[in-house]
Every structure is written in structure tokens, then in C-alpha cells.
Amino acid sequence: MQSTLAWRQMVTDFVNLPATNLDQPQRLNIKLPLATHQIRVQIANDFDDQSLQLNELTINQQPVYWQGQSTLILPAHQRRWSDWLSLPIVANQWLTVTTAVTNSKPRTLMSTKSQTIIQPDRPYFLGPCAIEVTRERPAKQLVCFGDSLTNQGYYSTALMQKLMTEQPDSWGLTNGGISGNRLLRDGHSTSPWVASFGEAGLTRLQALLASQPVDELVFMMGLNDLLHPGTGSPLNELPTALAMIAGLKQVQQLATKYHVNLWMMTITPFKGANEGAWTPAKEISRQTVNQWLLTQPQTLDVAKLVADQQDDAYLAAAFDCGDHVHFSEAGGTVVGDWVYGQIQVN
């Protein structure tokens, strides 16, 4: 038997949120892609300055223990794996996780919009950030890495759901998206959400690849490097197309170093977004980076798929959630299914 990562979601720093913990436990449903008879979970306290007081965590009403104890005091800036829990689970089974903490304002939280694979009871939520299982045969690992287009889950969980349906009990799944994340720079903005934008994508990717096995990496970044300057981030942080291409070359180098099969995606259109978000100069940079990407192996031209046919600087209405940047649920599902058809991982 071997331990295998079955599911992972990124945590980030939501220091700007008001008190999020209520008197009752938080509830999180997770569709687990791998069958098992043993499971353990990871809890993170990456960004809080005080210990996380975990009073109880259950999975399908079974208590989870931490070195034999049902409670856990997790110091600031640390993570902890639970003890193994014996629990028969079939592939693609829904688990119900309840998490009760004393802290009234925890900062280390997760977020999603899609309800396809995870179903929290609130937009920003506590709970396990990773799940491992024991198995006799290995599973492959898929990571979708990016910004809010990945974190929201509409395309990424559609892709994952396709894998779970077409190749059941075969894949561990990681949503590596953080909303507001940039490829080249850490979060830096007047936005109240700036702490949640996270470290630069290149920094995060290096850490992720060093910490877990990855077979297939679907990489979608660069949009916020263009969009943020002039909308809260300083204009002098707007990278040149050459700087962005250099960053993407570093992504390729990391994939080679860690023996990862890399699929890079073109930068999607965002004309019509908030004032200052889009400019003709930014559009030239986006097109230049995308032209370079299309010369690289295994590039997925998602920008062409989702662009308006009359003006490819805009998202097509069928894919636009209404803000001219992010996918709608229906549009994201089309993208996820399309990506699956393009990569056909086996």
C-alpha cells in the first residue's frame, strides 16, 4: 500500500474578511476521485498570526484524530496531517467534512465558485486543504495552475470531472489557482483583497512542484500581469511582452526539472473590464505573448476558443460571466471539456 494525494485546493490570506466562523461547524462536501479504505487530511494555518484551535473535524460523521487526540492546536504558519482514518470510499464518492474551530476570524481560507467537485457552505471556507489516501496501485496527478480563472473552478473542475468520468479511480486532482495571482510579481495593490493575491505564480509553482508529484500540468497565467497595473497596482509594474515570455520560459524549465508534462494556455481576452484594466498597449502585449506561446509545444489556444468573433480583444458573450474577464459557469464547462479533448491524457 502507498499513500497518494487524492485532492488539493489552494489556501490564501483573506485577512480583509470579517469574522467568518460561526457557532456551528463549517460543512464542506468533497467528491473524492480515488477509491480507498484509509484517508487522512491536511489542515493549514499558513497566514494566521495565532494558533488555530481545532475542536473537531469529522468525515462522514467519523471523527478525525491528531496523534490520537480529537482536538488540535495548530501553531501559526504551520500545517499538519491527521492520523489515518479507516473509511471505505469508492471512486467519485462525496465526502461530508465538518470543521469546528474556536477562532472567530481565521485568515487561512479557501474559495471556489464551482460546485462540481467541492461544495462549501460559504464562499470563503475552512477545512482540509489536501486529502491523501492509501492505495495498492499508483494514481497519476493533474494540476490546474493559475489565477481566478482556475480558482473559480468553472473550467478546471469541468476538466477534472471529465477525467473522473472517463478515467475513474485514476487521478489525484489539484486546483492550483489563486484569484488575483500574477505570474511575475507578488500581490501589490490598493485592493482590500491584495493579501489574498499571493506570491508570484513562478514562486508558487516552484514550491508546489517541489512538494508533490505532478504528471500533467495545465498552466494558465499572465492575465493579471496585464490587467492589474492601472487598476490598483502601479503602472510601472506592467511587464513587457518579453518579460512575460521570459517568465513562461521559466515555467517550461521548472516542468523539465520536475519531469512534468506541461500544457500552457494562451492569455484570454479582457477588453471591456474595469477602467484602466485594458489598453491598446496591453492588448498588443497579450497578442505578442500569445503568438510566442503558439510556437511552443503543447500550447492550448484557449484565447481563440473564447474570443468574440467580431473583436478578439473581447470575451465572447457565451463565455463571459458579465465582467468581461471571467468565464461563466456554462462557458467554463465548455472550456474544460475542450481542454480534455485537446490533451487526452492517458
N, C-alpha and C positions, 0 to 999 in steps of 0.2 A: 504493500500500500504506500502511496505517496501523497503528500499534501499538494493541492493545486489551487491556485487563485481562481475563484468562480465569478466574482463580481467586484467591481470597484467604482467608486464615484469620488470626484474631487471635493475636498473641503476648501473653504477660503474664509477670509476675515470679514465678517459682517458686523464690525464694531459700531456702525452707524444705526443699526436697528434698535428699536425699543425692546423692552423686556419681551422675550419670546417664549419663555417656559411658563406653562400654566400649571395649575394644581394637579391635573390628571396627567398620566403618562402620554408621551407622544407616540403616535402609531405610524408605522411605515410598512407597506406591503412591497415585497421584492419578488420578482419572478426569477427563480434561480435556474440558470441554464444547464447545470450539471447535476446528475444523479449522485447520491452518496448515502452513507449511513452515519457519517460523522461530519460535524460542521464546527467552525469557530469563527468569531467575528473580531474585527479591529475597531477600537474607539480612538478618536483623535482629539487632542486638546492643543493643537498647534499654535493658536494665536492668542489664547486667553492668558492673562497675567496672574490668574489664580487657579487653584486646583478645581477640577471637575468632580463634583460629588455625585457619583452614580449610585442611586438607591436600588435600582432593579432594572434588569434587561431580560426580556423573555423572547423566545422564538416559538411560535405556535403554542403559546402558553407554557412552554417548558423553560424553567429558569436557567440562565447562563451564569457560570461561576468564573471567578478570577482568583487563581491559586487557591481554590476551594472555598472562596468567600462569595456571597451573593451581592455584596456591595464593593465599590471600588472608589478609591481616592486617586485620581489621575493628575499628577502634577502638571503645572503649566508647561507648554511646549513639548509635551511628550505624547506618545501613542502606546497602546497596549493591546496585545492579543488575549482573548479569553481562553479559558480551558476548552478542551474539545467536548462537544455535546453529542451524545448518541441520538440520532434522529433520522429515521428512514425518509429519504426525499427522492422523488422521481424527477427526471429532467423536465424543466419548464414549469415546475410546481410553484405556486405562490406561497411565500412565507409571510407571516404576520409578526413583525417585530415591535415590541413596546419598550420604550426607554423612559425611565423616570429619573430626574436629577433634581438636586436641591437648588442649583444655581438659577437665579432669576433672569440673567442676561448673558448666556453663553455666546461667544463670538465665533467659535469654530463650527460652521454650519455648512450644509449642502443646499443646492437648489435645483429645480427642474421645472419644466412646463409640460413635457410629455408625460402621460400616464401609462405608457405602453409596458414598461418594464419595472418602474418604481412608482409607487403611489403614496406619497406622504400626505399627512393630514393638514399640512400648512405649506406655504410657498418656500420658507427657509426652515430647514429642519435638522434636528439631531438624529443620532442613531449610528449604526455601523457604517463605516466608510469603505470597508472591504470585508469579503467573506472568503474563507478557504474551506475546501472540502478534502476528504481523503478518497482516493480512487486507486483501482488496480491499473488502469491504463491512463496514459497522459492525455491531456487536453491541449489544444492549440489556444493561443492567446491573441485576441484582437483588441487594439486600442484605437479609438477615435479621439484624436487630439486637436484642440483648437480653442476657439473663443465662445461667444454666446451662441453662435450658430450650431456648435457642437453641444454645449452645455444644455441648451433648451431641450434638446433630445428629439426634436421632430424628425430630422434626417438620421441622426446617429442611432436612435432606438429603432427606427424603421429598418435600418440595415441590420442591427442586432437581432431584431425579431425575425427577419428573413433567414438569418443564419440558424436561429433556434428552431425554425420550422423546417428548413430544407436540410440541415445537418444537425439534428438534435443530439444532445449529450456529447458534444464535440468541442465546444468553445468556451473559454473563460472570456468575460467581456468587461472592458474598462471604458467608461466615459471620461476622457481626459480633458474635457472642456471647462474653461472658466470664463464667465461673462466679463467682458471688458479687457481681456488679456491681449497683450501685444507681442509680436514676435521678437522685437529687438529691445524693448525697454520695459522696465517695471512700471506699474501703475503710477501715474503722476498727473493729477488733475484737480480742478476745483470741485469736481463732482463729490457729493457726500458718499458715493459708493467707491471712492478711489481705493480704499484698503482692500476691497474685495477683488480688484482687478488683478492682483497677484504679481508675482515676479515675472520677468520676461519669459516668453514661451521657450526660448532657447535654454534658459536656466532650468525651467521646469522639466523640459524634455530630457535633458541630461540626467536629472535626478530620477525621473520615472524609469528611464531605460536601465539605470544602474540598480534600481530597487526591485524590479520584477521582470519576469520573462515576457517577451513580446515576439510574436511571429509575424503578424500583419499590422502595419501602422498606416492608418488613413489620416492624413495630415492636412489641416485646413486653417491656415493663419495668414495674417497680413492685412486684413481688412481694417482692424483698429489702428494699425500703424499709420494708415492714411486718414481714417475718419476722425480720430481723437484730436490731433493738432488743429486748433482753431475752435474747438467745442469744449474747452475746459483744460486741455493740455496746451502747452506753449507751442506756437507755430514753429519755433526753431527746433522742435522735436520731430518735424516732418522729415522722414528719411527720403533720400534719393532712391530711384529705382535700383541703382547699382548697389546701394547699401542693403536693400531688401533682398536682392539676388544673392549677395554675399551671405546674408543670414540663412537663406534657403539652402545654399551650398553647405553651410554648417549642419543643417538638418540632414542632408544626404550623408555627410561624413559621420554623424552620430549613428545613423541607420547602418552604415557599413561597419562601424566599430562594434556594434552590438548584434550584428548578423540579423537585422530586421528587414523584412520585405516592405519597402516604402511605397505608398501611393500618395502623391501630392495632388492637391486640388487647386485649380485656378481661383483667383480672388473674385468674389461675386460683386455685382454692381450695387451702387448705393446712391445714385443721383436722386435728389428729392428728399434726402434725410434732413436732419436738423440744420438750421442756418449755420454755415461755416463748415459743415461736415464734408460736403462735396464741392470741389472746384474743378475747373477745366485742367489745371495743372495736376491735381491729384488723379484725375481720370487718365491723363497721359501716363503717369507713373503706373497706375493699375494695368493699363494695356501693355506697357513695356514689360512689366514683371510677368504678366500672363503669356506674352509672346515668348519670353525666355522659358517659362515653365513648359510650354508646349514643345520645346526642343528636347526636353528631358524624358527619360524612360518612365513609363507608368504614371503619366500625368492624366488626371481626370478633369476634363474641361467642363466643370460644373457651371462656370460663369456663362458659357454658351447655352447650356441647358435651361438656365433660369432667366436669361436676359429677355427683355422686351424686344420683339422683332422689329419694331419701328425705330427704337433708340436703345442700343445695347448698353448704355450707361445706366439704364433703369432695370430694376427687377420687373419681370412680367407680373401682371396682376394675379395670375394663377398661383404664383409662388409667394406673393407679398402678404405679410401679416397686417400691413397697413402703415408701417413706419418707413417703408422703402429700404429697409436694411435686412430685417429678419424674415425667415421663412414662416409661412402659415403652417398649421398642422397638416393640412392636405398637401401643400406644396412640399413640405419636408418629407412626407411619406413618399411622394414621387421621387424625390432626390435619393432617399435611402434605398428604394427598390432599384433605381437606376445604377447607383454605386455597386450594389450587389451584382447586378448583371455585368458590370464592367470588370470587376475584379475576380469574380468566380473563384474564390479561394477554396481549396480542397485539402 
